[in-house]
């Protein structure tokens, strides 16, 4: 897949279909309508605009979309202050982050920010407050990768590294009060759904999923980058400011 708009839609659709974010309907056939729809996904479009501006490209350029959802060198060209300004400008408002919360988050940003999707999952969190931050929610929301083992009619069996939460050195499955997050050193089995009209997955391939739905095949470079930026940003979970009361 080398179409940036389609790649953006492939990753954006799973939460959309679950009613978690974005508009209610998506038209894949009409590119103009699809682009208009993708702009309604507030967080992804804000990040892709940020990355695009830093690299002199449009938000739906393939490399820009890849940078946000999978990861590539374009993330390094985004300055901390640019990311902070975007958060305060795009994520604050009625039903979103309060100005106080946004300022608290940006004031605690690390010196170098990589505005990958995992940064939003592990540091910013739900800007609408709809989703409770649990291990299960974050593991589903972050872009995961795994090797396909078995292929069914509408789902594949994969091996992947799940997210773990720890508090005081002990593993904690769900709930608030956790201190750190990390990827498990052990592989676990999972099943990811896929759209057979768009994908023909095969055993041995490495794929990425969002909310338990296969979104893209990954080559070795992409797999390496996705792991790299996920591991960088998962470390921010334990450093993010406490939620407002």
C-alpha positions in Angstrom: 0.0 0.0 0.0 1.6 3.3 -1.1 -1.4 5.5 -1.0 -1.2 7.8 2.0 -4.9 8.5 2.1 -5.8 4.8 2.1 -3.1 4.1 4.7 -4.6 6.8 7.0 -8.1 5.3 6.5 -6.9 1.7 7.2 -5.7 2.8 10.6 -8.5 5.2 11.4 -11.4 3.0 10.5 -11.2 0.4 13.4 -12.0 2.9 16.2 -14.5 4.7 13.9 -16.4 1.4 13.4 -16.4 0.9 17.1 -17.9 4.4 17.7 -14.8 5.6 19.6 -13.7 8.5 17.4 -14.2 10.1 14.1 -17.3 10.5 11.9 -19.9 7.8 11.5 -19.5 6.8 7.9 -16.5 6.5 5.5 -16.7 6.4 1.7 -13.6 4.5 0.3 -14.5 4.9 -3.4 -14.6 8.7 -3.6 -11.1 10.1 -2.8 -12.3 13.6 -2.2 -14.9 12.5 0.2 -12.5 10.1 1.8 -10.0 13.0 2.4 -12.8 15.2 3.8 -13.7 12.3 6.1 -10.2 11.7 7.3 -9.8 15.4 8.2 -12.6 14.9 10.7 -10.4 12.5 12.7 -9.2 15.3 15.0 -6.1 13.7 16.6 -4.6 11.8 13.6 -5.2 14.8 11.3 -3.6 17.2 13.8 -0.5 15.1 14.1 -0.2 14.4 10.4 -0.6 18.2 9.8 2.2 18.8 12.4 4.5 16.3 10.8 3.7 17.5 7.3 4.5 21.1 8.1 7.8 20.2 9.7 8.8 18.3 6.6 7.3 20.6 3.9 4.7 18.0 2.9 0.9 17.6 2.9 -0.8 15.7 5.7 -1.8 12.8 3.5 1.5 12.4 1.8 2.4 8.7 2.2 5.6 9.3 4.2 3.7 11.6 6.6 0.9 9.2 7.2 3.5 6.4 7.7 5.4 8.6 10.2 2.4 9.0 12.4 1.0 5.5 12.3 4.1 3.4 11.8 7.1 5.6 12.3 10.0 7.0 10.2 12.7 9.7 10.3 10.2 12.5 9.7 9.2 12.4 13.3 12.7 13.7 14.3 12.1 17.0 12.4 9.2 18.0 14.6 10.3 20.5 17.3 9.1 20.2 20.9 7.6 23.7 20.9 5.7 22.9 17.6 4.2 19.8 19.2 3.3 21.8 22.4 1.6 24.5 20.4 -0.4 22.0 18.4 -1.6 20.3 21.5 -2.9 23.5 23.0 -4.4 24.7 19.7 -6.0 21.5 18.4 -6.9 19.5 21.6 -8.5 22.1 23.8 -12.2 23.0 23.8 -15.7 21.9 24.9 -15.7 18.2 25.3 -11.9 18.1 24.8 -8.9 18.9 27.1 -9.2 21.8 29.5 -6.7 24.6 29.0 -5.2 23.8 32.4 -4.8 20.1 31.5 -3.2 20.9 28.1 -0.7 23.3 29.7 0.1 20.7 32.4 0.8 18.1 29.7 3.0 20.4 27.5 4.9 21.8 30.4 6.0 18.2 31.3 6.9 17.2 27.7 10.4 15.6 27.3 13.1 17.6 25.6 12.6 15.6 22.4 9.1 14.6 21.3 8.3 12.0 18.6 4.7 12.7 17.6 3.9 9.1 16.7 0.5 7.5 17.4 2.0 5.9 20.5 2.9 9.3 21.9 -0.8 10.1 21.9 -1.8 6.8 23.4 0.7 6.7 26.2 1.2 10.4 27.0 -1.8 12.5 25.9 -4.5 9.9 26.2 -8.1 10.4 25.3 -8.8 14.1 24.6 -12.5 13.6 24.9 -12.4 11.5 28.1 -14.5 8.8 26.5 -11.9 6.0 27.1 -10.7 4.9 30.5 -7.0 4.4 30.6 -6.6 0.7 31.3 -4.0 -1.8 30.1 -6.6 -3.5 27.8 -7.7 -0.1 26.3 -4.1 1.1 25.6 -3.0 -2.3 24.2 -5.9 -2.2 21.8 -5.5 1.5 20.9 -1.7 1.5 20.3 -0.6 0.2 16.9 0.6 -3.4 17.6 2.6 -5.6 15.3 2.8 -9.4 15.1 3.6 -12.3 12.9 0.7 -14.1 11.2 0.4 -17.8 12.0 -3.0 -18.9 10.8 -5.5 -17.3 8.4 -9.3 -17.7 8.7 -12.0 -16.2 6.6 -12.2 -13.0 8.6 -9.4 -13.1 11.1 -5.8 -14.1 11.5 -4.0 -15.7 14.4 -0.8 -13.7 15.4 2.0 -13.7 17.9 2.7 -10.3 19.4 4.1 -8.6 22.5 1.2 -7.3 24.7 1.4 -4.2 26.8 2.1 -4.6 30.5 1.5 -2.2 33.4 3.6 -2.3 36.6 3.3 -0.7 40.0 6.0 -0.9 42.6 7.7 -3.5 40.5 4.6 -5.7 40.2 2.5 -6.3 37.2 -1.0 -4.7 37.3 -3.6 -5.5 34.6 -6.0 -2.6 34.8 -7.0 0.5 36.7 -5.5 3.7 37.8 -2.5 4.1 40.1 0.0 2.2 37.8 3.5 3.6 37.5 5.0 2.4 34.4 4.2 0.6 31.1 6.3 -1.7 28.9 6.0 -4.3 26.2 6.0 -7.8 27.5 9.3 -9.8 26.9 7.1 -12.8 26.1 5.0 -13.3 22.9 1.2 -13.9 23.3 -1.4 -15.2 20.9 -4.2 -13.0 19.6 -6.7 -12.9 16.8 -7.0 -9.8 14.5 -9.9 -9.3 12.2 -9.4 -8.2 8.6 -11.4 -7.0 5.6 -11.1 -9.8 3.0 -12.1 -7.3 0.3 -8.9 -5.3 1.0 -6.4 -7.8 2.4 -5.2 -11.3 1.6 -2.9 -12.0 4.6 -0.6 -15.0 4.5 1.2 -17.0 7.2 4.6 -15.6 8.0 3.8 -12.0 7.2 4.2 -9.3 9.8 1.2 -7.0 10.1 0.1 -4.0 12.1 -3.3 -3.8 13.9 -5.3 -1.0 15.5 -8.1 -2.0 17.8 -7.7 -5.6 16.9 -8.2 -5.0 13.2 -5.4 -5.6 10.6 -4.5 -2.3 9.1 -1.3 -2.9 7.1 1.4 -5.3 6.2 4.8 -4.3 7.4 8.2 -4.8 5.8 11.3 -5.2 8.0 12.0 -1.4 8.0 8.5 -0.6 9.1 8.4 -3.3 11.7 11.7 -1.9 13.1 10.5 1.6 13.2 7.1 0.8 14.7 8.9 -1.1 17.6 11.4 1.8 18.0 8.9 4.6 18.4 6.5 2.5 20.4 9.3 1.6 22.9 10.4 5.3 23.1 6.8 6.5 23.8 5.7 3.7 26.1 8.3 5.0 28.5 6.4 8.3 28.8 3.4 6.7 30.4 5.0 6.7 33.9 6.2 10.3 33.4 2.9 11.9 32.3 1.3 14.3 34.8 -1.6 12.9 36.9 -5.1 13.3 35.7 -7.2 16.2 36.9 -9.7 15.4 39.7 
